[in-house]
Amino acid sequence: RDARDAARGPALAGASTGSPTVTSTDAAPLPVFAGVPALGSLALARLLEAHAAPEVLLRAVPGARFSSLLQPVRDGAVSRPWRGAREPMRIAAAPGAPVRAMADGLVVFAGPMPGRGHSLVVVHRNGWVSSYAHLGTLAVTAGSPVLRGAWLGRTGSTDLQVDLRDGGVPRNPGPLMVAPAPGHGPGDTGP
């Protein structure tokens, strides 16, 4: 593990101390939080889309609170602006383009989601939840802490769908997005 991984580890390890664990397909233990659906479950993803993130889960989220969001695809362009709860923002990019974390957080769901293909749901320190849908490939798993700019996966053959929620209420991510700086920045990992 590199220094960045070592720095992230204690936040998750402390969250699961004394708790039973659930094992993912790669045999890494995932923390279990009392009264919260299991990390990696579709039930947790759906809960976070409709309600505020439980405090017990937020205590395990590493990183800083955000005041701006990194555009998740470096050379992507907004193909459909946010139009409300049922029409999240879409970003067009070349198939296979790297998708990056908009802000520090904890991946709580990574996998297929009905109607959305390969998807990720990330909870952030301030309680907001971001989701990425229609990815071609995933580079992280549920339980992974991510830093702003960290590689999450690659775009698929359709536009990337980006959703942002605060307490279950859909929010327009557009006004908060900033373009990534050229080259690699803090937390920028992956290709």
Secondary structure, DSSP 8 states (H G I E B T S, - for coil): --HHHHHHHHHHHHHHTTS--EE-TT--EE---TTS--TT-HHHHHHHHHS---HHHHTT--S---SSEE-SSTT-EEEE---BTTB-EEEE--TT-EEE-SSSEEEEEEEEETTTEEEEEEE-TTSEEEEEEEEEEE---TT-EE-TT-EEEEE-SS-EEEEEEETTEEE-SGGGEE---SS--TT----
